Amino acid sequence: MKNRTRVLTGVALAAALGAGTFGAVSATAAPASAPAAAVAKTDAKAEAKNFTTTTHLTVDAATRAARAALKAAQAENQRVTVAVVDRNGNTIVTLRGDGAGPQSYESAERKAFTAVSWNAPTSVLAGRLAQTPNLKDIPGTLFLGGGVPVQNAGAPVAGIGVAGAPSGDLDEKFAKAGADSLLK
C-alpha cells in the first residue's frame, strides 16, 4: 500500500470515528433550547383523577400468614398446602406441609385466587354455583371451601387458600387462621 493511500485511509477512518462519537454524544444531549419545565408535572387534582394507590402484602406478611395457616392445620394433625396470592391473583408464597397430597398445591392456589377475585370466602361462592353454574368455567378458579380474602379497608388485597384437609370447612378454618394472623 502506498504512503498516500495509508494516510487517506487513516484520515477517512478518523473522520468516520469522530462523526460517530459526535453523533452519539449529540443524540444523548438535551437540546439547548429545551425549556427546563419540559418534565411533566402533575397537580393534586390530576393525581386524584388519574392515579390510584393500592395496598399489597409484603412477602414477610404473606409468609407469616401461610405459616400460621399451616401451624393451625398441623395442630389438628392435617396435612395441607397453603397458598397466598396478591390482589392480582399472583402467587406470593406457597407452603406444602409434610405429607400433603400432590393435588393440594394447585388447589390451594386456585382457592386463594378465587377468594381474592370475588372478595369472598370460597365456601360462600360455592353456594352461588346453584344459581350461576357457569362460574366454575372461569379459568384458575376453584369453588370449594378453603379460600378466604385478606382485606384492607374492605378492599381485597390478597387471598389465602388451603387444600388437603378432609373437608372444605377445615381448609377454610385454617385459611382464616392465616388471615387472622395478619391482624396481630
C-alpha positions, 0 to 999 in steps of 0.5 A: 500500500502506498504512503498516500493511500495509508494516510487517506485511509487513516484520515477517512477512518478518523473522520468516520470515528469522530462523526460517530462519537459526535453523533452519539454524544449529540443524540444523548444531549438535551437540546439547548433550547429545551425549556427546563419545565419540559418534565411533566408535572402533575397537580393534586387534582390530576393525581386524584383523577388519574392515579390510584394507590393500592395496598399489597402484602409484603412477602414477610406478611404473606409468609407469616400468614401461610405459616400460621395457616399451616401451624393451625392445620398441623395442630389438628394433625392435617396435612395441607398446602397453603397458598397466598396470592396478591390482589392480582391473583399472583402467587406470593408464597406457597407452603406444602406441609409434610405429607400433603397430597400432590393435588393440594398445591394447585388447589390451594392456589386456585382457592386463594385466587378465587377468594381474592377475585370475588372478595369472598370466602370460597365456601360462600361462592360455592353456594352461588354455583346453584344459581350461576353454574357457569362460574366454575368455567372461569379459568384458575378458579376453584369453588370449594371451601378453603379460600378466604380474602385478606382485606384492607379497608374492605378492599381485597388485597390478597387471598389465602387458600388451603387444600388437603384437609378432609373437608372444605370447612377445615381448609377454610378454618385454617385459611382464616387462621392465616388471615387472622394472623395478619391482624396481630 
